[in-house]
């Protein structure tokens, strides 16, 4: 590359870099069509007000897994549904299927 082409590209590259840095500091979107740094897209599963996010957090708060695993369920277990999650209730203990075995869960 000739020296004249390099000398013309350097101010362009510096200007673009400065625009990106100043835009980031000012909180402006870095690229056209992109979201700003603190802007969330409503409707995506991980945003605070989306339906999928609310359902996921509600299930997580109602059903908590323990670290107790069993290979087979005890006798006389009944299948129940809690917040659209299938569980097995055996007396006062709840179990959830997990990778070919069952984990004890706590239901609030």
N, C-alpha and C positions, 0 to 999 in steps of 0.2 A: 504494500500500500504506500502511496506517495505521501510526502510530508504535507502537501496541501489538503489531501482528503482527511488526514488525521487531524489537522488543525481546524477543519470545519466540523468534524464530528465531536471533538472535545467540548466545545461550548454547548452543543445539543445534549450530550450526555450529562454534563454538569447541570444544565437547566432542568432536565427531566428528573435527575436525582434530587435537586433542591425542591422541585414541585412536589415530589412524593413525600419528602421529609416534612415540609411545611403543611401539606395537606393532612398528614397524620397528626401533627401537633395541634392543628386547628380542629381536628375531629371531622374533617371532610372525608367523603369516600375516596379511597385511593385510586380506584379505577371506575370509569363510567359504568353505571348499572350495578355496582357492588354496594353492599350494605356498609354503613359506617361502623366504627368500632363497637358501639354500645347498642346497635339496632338489632332487634330480634325479628324474625319472620314468624308471624302468628300462623299457626297451622302446622308447623314442623314439630315432630314429636318431642324435641328437647326444649322447646320454648315454654315458659312458665304458664301461659294461659291456653295452650293447645289442649284439645280433648284427649289426645293420646298421652300427653304428659301428665295430665290430671289422673287419668285411669292408672297409669303406671305407678305414680306416687301413692295413690290411694291403696292399691294392692300391696305395695311395698310396706306401707305403714300398718296395714291390717294383718298381713301374714309375714312373720319373721322366721327365717330358717335358723335352726340350731346347728351344732356340729355333731349331732348324734345321728348315725346312719344305721339302718338295719337292712338285711338281705331279703327278708320276707316279712309280711304283715302278720300280726297276731290273729287269732281266730275271732270271728264275729265282728269284722270291721264293716262299716257302712260308708258308701261313697257319698260325699256331700260336695256342694259347690259354694264357695265363699268368694264374693266379688269376681265371679266368672272364672275362678280357678278351681280345678278339680282336686279335692283332697280326700283322704280316707280318715274317718273318725273311728277310733278303737277305744271305747270308754271315754276317758277325758283327754286322750292324746290324739293329736292330728298328725298325719303323715302326708308327704307329698312325693310323688314319683320323681326320681332324679337319677339319670344314667343307669338304669337297670337295677336300682335299689331304691330305698325310701329314706327320706330325711324327716326328722321330727320338726314340726313347725309350731309356732305359737300364734294363736289367733286372738287378736284384741277385740 
